[in-house]
Amino acid sequence: MGPATMHFRDNLRNDTRYVTSWLSAGFTNDVMTLGNLIYLARITNRVPVLPPLDSYIGKRPTAIPFSEIFDLPRMERELGMDIIEWKDVKDRRSEELDALGCWNVFQVANMHASEPRFSRNAMDLKLDLSYTRAPPSVKLIPGFEHDSHSSFWTLAPLAFSDPRAKALKSMEVETLPGPWTGAVLLPDEQMLCYDYLFYPFEYDTSVYPSWDVVQKHFRWTSTVENIGQEYLRRLLDVPVGGAIPPHITIHARHGDFKDWCNEYDPQSCFASLTTFSRRVAEVQYELRERKGIKVEHVIVTSDEQDEKWWDQVKEMGWLRIDHDKEGTAERYGEWYPVILDAYVQSVGIGFVGTDRSTFSTLARLRVRDWNDGSVRMVKWGRPDADEH
């Protein structure tokens, strides 16, 4: 592949098939979606083309390439596969409009959806997408309106010519015209495209194929590493070049989780700091027994905005990176508060997270698999949710 071109097709190899998708769910879910895209590319023998992460950070949507956060060359070496980004295919300065046929998976898997999943990626890349409704077989639980999941192994056949043709022949084809040109296109065979790949969500506490095969290789760039190490040294009062002591991180997710509290007020619904401290004590004990390590430093990450809550964190003897006081966004960009929180979590020897938070899920997996650390997840939703 040569330098990025004004039209993406001018930069595709005739002997190579590709697969892409779009992002539309916030930082962590978008990272997981990209992991799913790469996993699907692996099992279909295609080259994944990664869109930039594109979410509301602060007050406006801001796009950032995957390779600015994660070490893409290292990942390619470890996976033994080529992985490219849209910025490598189509020039980001291009104003040329390209039509592309894609599969509409979201509307099939989510019975309440009225259209394909919206993403700003297509607008930013000047792509006019014509969506064909995917076959009913992509829905994980047929006819069940309360589940929106699909499966890698029902999506994968659409990457191959014969199953694709069979699927199109077996159903009434519903194809939406592109919103800009009105082009009506069946899903492209060279640049295979799915509207949304977050919901092949095949994981529980121990089994997560996309993590085990792909996402555990999402290692930080040296830039993220260096900034994260600088923050930790300052927080833990470690001189430049000194070894950073082992620490446990907490992720207490609040924010929009209050919408799931039902009849309980947030204070009763969310796990208390005392509840988190019990889980921290379990992790500390396990690390002493298993590794002979006494861990005293506890760092709290949270989206909580109430400074009184943070005062209680301080009273517990726990630490916090205050990104407002650090001027993180002003110094490094609006993505970096969340990126650095994720980094700090990932280098700990222990982790205590919030049940049902994908941000906590990835931190738990990183600490468990990268560091052989000890991990716990705190349940919430009612006052006694984490009693055990």
C-alpha positions in Angstrom: 0.0 0.0 0.0 1.3 3.4 -1.0 0.7 6.9 0.5 -2.9 7.7 1.4 -5.0 8.7 -1.7 -7.9 11.0 -2.3 -10.2 8.0 -3.1 -9.7 5.0 -0.9 -10.1 2.4 -3.7 -7.1 3.8 -5.4 -5.0 2.5 -2.5 -6.3 -1.0 -2.2 -4.3 -4.0 -3.4 -6.0 -6.2 -5.9 -4.8 -9.4 -4.2 -6.0 -8.4 -0.7 -9.4 -8.3 1.0 -10.2 -5.9 3.8 -12.7 -5.5 6.6 -13.8 -2.3 8.4 -16.5 -1.0 10.7 -17.4 2.2 12.6 -17.3 3.4 16.2 -20.1 4.9 18.2 -19.9 4.2 21.9 -17.3 6.1 23.9 -13.6 5.3 24.5 -13.6 1.9 26.1 -16.4 0.4 24.1 -14.8 1.7 21.0 -11.5 0.1 21.9 -13.3 -3.2 22.5 -15.1 -2.7 19.1 -11.7 -2.4 17.4 -10.6 -5.6 19.1 -13.7 -7.3 17.7 -13.0 -5.9 14.2 -9.4 -7.3 14.3 -10.6 -10.6 15.7 -13.2 -10.9 12.9 -10.4 -10.0 10.4 -8.3 -12.8 11.8 -10.9 -15.5 11.5 -11.9 -14.4 8.0 -8.3 -13.9 6.7 -8.8 -10.2 5.9 -6.8 -7.1 6.6 -8.6 -4.9 9.2 -8.9 -1.2 8.4 -9.3 0.8 11.7 -11.3 4.0 11.9 -10.1 6.6 14.4 -11.6 6.6 17.9 -14.3 9.3 17.6 -16.3 10.2 20.7 -17.4 13.2 22.7 -14.4 14.1 24.9 -15.2 17.4 26.7 -17.7 19.4 24.7 -17.0 18.4 21.1 -16.3 15.2 19.1 -12.6 14.6 18.8 -11.0 11.9 16.6 -7.7 10.2 17.5 -5.9 7.4 15.6 -5.6 4.1 17.3 -1.9 4.1 16.8 -1.5 7.3 18.8 -2.6 5.3 21.9 -1.6 1.7 21.2 1.6 0.3 19.8 0.4 -0.9 16.4 3.8 -2.2 15.0 4.2 -4.3 18.1 0.7 -5.7 17.8 1.2 -6.6 14.2 4.4 -8.5 15.1 2.8 -10.3 18.0 -0.4 -11.2 16.0 1.5 -11.9 12.8 -0.9 -10.0 10.6 -1.2 -6.7 8.8 -3.4 -4.0 10.4 -3.9 -0.6 8.8 -5.8 2.6 9.6 -8.1 4.6 7.5 -5.6 7.5 7.6 -3.2 5.2 5.7 -5.8 4.4 3.1 -7.6 7.7 2.4 -6.0 11.1 2.7 -7.5 12.9 5.7 -7.5 16.1 3.6 -9.6 14.6 0.9 -12.9 16.2 0.1 -13.7 13.4 -2.4 -16.9 11.4 -1.7 -16.6 7.6 -1.9 -19.7 5.3 -2.0 -19.4 2.0 -0.1 -21.9 -0.9 0.5 -22.1 -2.2 4.0 -23.9 -4.7 6.1 -26.5 -3.3 8.5 -26.1 -5.6 11.6 -27.3 -3.3 14.3 -30.9 -3.0 13.1 -31.2 -6.8 12.9 -29.6 -7.6 16.3 -31.5 -4.7 18.1 -35.2 -5.2 17.4 -35.9 -1.6 18.6 -33.5 0.1 16.2 -35.0 2.0 13.3 -31.8 2.4 11.3 -28.2 1.3 11.1 -25.9 2.4 13.9 -24.9 6.1 13.5 -21.2 7.0 13.5 -19.4 10.2 12.7 -16.6 8.1 11.1 -18.3 8.0 7.8 -18.8 11.7 7.6 -15.2 12.4 8.6 -13.9 10.0 6.0 -16.2 11.3 3.3 -17.9 7.9 2.8 -21.4 7.6 1.5 -22.6 4.3 3.0 -25.4 2.2 1.5 -26.6 -0.3 4.0 -28.1 -3.8 3.3 -29.9 -5.4 6.2 -28.0 -8.4 7.4 -29.7 -11.9 7.4 -31.7 -12.8 10.6 -29.1 -15.4 11.5 -26.7 -12.7 12.8 -28.9 -12.1 15.9 -27.6 -14.2 18.8 -30.9 -14.9 20.3 -33.6 -15.0 17.5 -36.7 -13.1 18.3 -35.6 -11.9 21.7 -36.2 -8.1 21.9 -34.2 -7.6 25.1 -30.9 -8.6 23.7 -28.9 -6.8 21.0 -26.0 -9.2 20.5 -24.6 -10.9 17.4 -21.9 -13.5 17.1 -18.5 -13.6 15.4 -19.4 -17.0 13.9 -22.7 -15.7 12.3 -21.0 -12.5 11.0 -17.9 -14.3 9.6 -19.7 -16.2 6.7 -20.6 -12.9 5.2 -16.9 -12.4 4.4 -16.9 -15.2 1.9 -18.4 -15.1 -1.6 -20.5 -18.3 -1.5 -22.1 -17.8 1.9 -22.7 -14.1 1.1 -24.4 -15.0 -2.2 -26.5 -17.7 -0.4 -27.5 -15.2 2.3 -28.6 -12.6 -0.2 -30.5 -15.2 -2.2 -32.3 -16.5 0.8 -33.9 -13.3 2.0 -35.7 -10.2 0.8 -32.9 -7.8 0.2 -33.4 -4.4 1.9 -30.8 -1.9 0.8 -30.8 1.8 1.8 -29.4 4.4 -0.5 -26.4 6.4 0.5 -27.6 9.6 2.2 -25.4 11.9 0.0 -25.4 10.4 -3.5 -28.4 8.1 -3.3 -26.2 5.2 -4.5 -27.7 1.8 -3.8 -24.9 -0.8 -3.3 -24.8 -4.3 -2.0 -22.1 -4.9 0.7 -18.7 -4.6 -0.8 -16.7 -7.8 -1.3 -13.2 -6.3 -1.2 -13.8 -3.7 1.5 -16.2 -5.7 3.7 -18.0 -3.4 6.0 -20.3 -3.8 9.0 -22.0 -0.9 10.6 -21.3 -1.8 14.3 -19.2 -4.6 15.9 -19.4 -3.8 19.6 -22.1 -6.4 20.2 -20.3 -9.6 19.3 -19.8 -9.3 23.1 -18.6 -12.8 23.9 -17.1 -12.7 27.3 -17.8 -13.4 30.9 -15.4 -13.4 33.9 -13.0 -15.9 32.3 -13.8 -16.3 28.6 -13.4 -13.5 26.1 -12.1 -14.6 22.7 -11.4 -11.1 21.4 -9.4 -10.3 24.5 -7.5 -13.6 24.6 -6.6 -13.5 20.9 -6.3 -9.8 20.1 -6.9 -7.2 22.8 -4.3 -8.4 25.2 -1.8 -7.2 22.6 -3.2 -3.6 22.8 0.0 -2.3 24.5 0.5 1.4 25.1 2.7 3.6 22.9 6.0 4.8 24.4 4.4 8.3 24.5 1.5 7.1 26.8 4.0 5.0 28.8 6.3 8.0 29.4 3.5 10.4 30.4 1.9 7.8 32.6 5.2 7.0 34.4 5.7 10.8 34.9 2.3 11.1 36.6 2.9 8.0 38.8 6.3 9.3 39.9 4.8 12.6 40.9 1.9 11.1 42.7 4.0 8.5 44.6 6.9 10.9 45.2 9.4 8.8 43.3 12.5 10.5 41.8 13.2 10.4 38.1 14.6 7.0 37.2 13.4 5.5 40.5 11.4 2.3 40.6 7.6 2.9 40.9 6.3 0.9 43.9 3.5 -1.6 43.4 0.1 -0.2 43.7 -3.6 -1.2 43.6 -6.0 0.9 41.6 -9.7 1.4 42.2 -12.2 2.3 39.5 -15.5 3.6 41.0 -17.8 4.2 38.1 -20.7 6.5 38.9 -21.9 9.0 36.2 -24.7 7.7 34.0 -24.8 4.4 36.0 -27.3 6.3 38.2 -29.8 5.7 35.5 -29.7 2.0 36.4 -30.4 2.6 40.1 -34.2 2.3 39.7 -35.9 2.9 43.1 -32.6 3.6 45.0 -30.9 6.9 45.3 -27.3 7.0 44.1 -25.8 7.0 47.6 -27.6 3.7 48.3 -27.2 2.3 44.9 -23.5 2.8 44.3 -21.0 0.8 46.4 -19.6 2.7 49.3 -15.9 3.4 49.8 -16.1 1.0 52.8 -17.3 -1.7 50.4 -14.4 -0.9 48.1 -12.0 -1.1 51.1 -13.1 -4.6 51.9 -12.2 -5.7 48.3 -8.9 -3.8 48.5 -8.1 -5.7 51.7 -8.8 -9.0 49.9 -6.5 -8.0 47.1 -3.8 -7.0 49.5 -4.1 -10.3 51.4 -4.0 -12.3 48.2 -0.9 -10.5 47.0 0.9 -11.1 50.3 0.0 -14.8 50.2 0.6 -15.4 46.5 3.5 -13.1 45.7 4.9 -12.1 49.1 4.2 -8.4 48.2 2.9 -5.9 50.7 1.0 -3.2 48.8 0.2 0.0 50.6 -0.4 2.5 47.8 -4.0 2.7 46.5 -4.9 5.0 43.7 -8.6 5.8 42.9 -9.9 6.6 39.5 -13.6 7.7 39.0 -15.9 9.9 37.0 -17.4 11.2 40.3 -17.7 15.0 40.3 -18.6 15.6 44.0 -15.5 16.9 45.8 -17.0 15.8 49.1 -16.7 12.2 47.9 -13.1 12.8 46.9 -12.5 14.2 50.4 -13.6 10.8 51.8 -11.2 9.1 49.4 -8.4 11.2 50.9 -9.5 10.3 54.4 -9.2 6.6 53.5 -5.5 7.3 52.9 -5.9 6.7 49.1 -4.5 8.7 46.3 -5.9 10.5 43.3 -4.7 12.0 40.0 -6.6 15.2 39.7 -6.5 15.9 36.0 -8.0 19.4 36.4 -5.2 20.4 38.7 -2.6 18.7 36.5 -4.0 20.4 33.4 -3.9 17.1 31.6 -6.2 18.0 28.8 -4.5 21.3 28.2 -1.1 19.8 28.1 -1.7 16.6 26.2 -5.2 16.8 24.6 -8.7 16.0 25.6 -8.3 12.3 25.3 -5.5 12.0 27.9 -7.4 12.1 31.2 -9.2 8.9 30.3 -6.1 7.4 28.6 -3.9 8.0 31.6 -6.5 6.7 34.0 -6.5 3.5 31.9 -2.7 3.4 31.9 -2.4 3.8 35.6 -4.9 1.0 36.2 -3.1 -1.3 33.8 0.3 -1.1 35.5 -1.0 -1.9 39.0 -0.4 -5.2 40.7 -4.0 -5.2 41.9 -7.3 -3.8 40.7 -10.8 -3.3 42.2 -13.4 -2.3 39.7 -17.1 -1.6 39.2 -19.2 -4.5 38.0 -20.8 -4.0 34.6 -18.3 -1.2 33.6 -16.4 -2.0 30.4 -13.7 0.4 31.6 -13.3 -1.8 34.7 -13.5 -4.9 32.6 -10.5 -4.0 30.4 -8.5 -2.9 33.5 -9.3 -6.2 35.2 -8.1 -8.2 32.3 -4.9 -6.1 31.8 -3.9 -6.4 35.5 -4.7 -10.1 35.5 -2.9 -11.1 32.3 -0.2 -8.5 31.9 0.9 -8.3 35.5 -0.3 -11.6 37.0 -2.1 -9.3 39.5 -5.0 -9.9 41.8 -8.4 -8.4 40.8 -11.9 -8.0 42.2 -15.1 -6.4 40.9 -17.6 -4.7 43.2 -21.3 -5.2 42.7 -23.8 -2.4 43.0 -27.4 -1.5 42.4 -28.8 -1.9 45.9 -27.3 -1.3 49.4 -26.3 -4.9 50.0 -25.3 -5.8 46.4 -21.7 -6.7 47.3 -22.3 -8.6 50.5 -20.4 -11.8 50.5 
